[in-house]
């Protein structure tokens, strides 16, 4: 019998740099608490007060209001859209660890539109770990595709996939909106099974910049090897998730007697 398990979600942490004095900090924290209350009472997509409206309501400077809004944005609770305003962000997206379901497929199932930004692609020297995962000899070369994955315009993850070189033709696409797994299926190789290892750490500067995380931002790294319907390795992928935007789940089963 399967047992559902919610693995830890790592919330964003508030940055408190740049405060001019104790009074400003107290006002800024008061406004941030007010915004958190509005988030708790509202629903995804609801518009929140503008910085100008917060200035008028609390009698503070534009800088203090902006600092309060930024704190709540860093916590992953709200989205700031240039020229449109500030809105309550959608709740965290569940991710089943080790699932072969692609990012695109997972987001489609939740009614979210996906886009990708290609960060790098081409032939690469495989690390010993990557070569072993793909069933190749040490020192082998493969094909690499690294992308920033977005859902409804929000950066969700950085994904680096490597695969045997003979699959390079299957990914002859810019993948602005497409799915790598759909490309595999098009050549008769269906992603069927995945094995994963998961860890968490602080994001690097590059990862923070790509994912829009604060200096204290946390990422969850999922390394997984995906196999096709015949058990042949398709890809070895490391996906770096913005932890505050996901909840992570796993299925645990009692081992068979004697195993």
Order of alpha helices (4+ residues) and beta strands (2+ residues): beta-alpha-beta-alpha-alpha-beta-beta-beta-alpha-beta-alpha-beta-beta-alpha-beta-alpha-beta-beta-beta
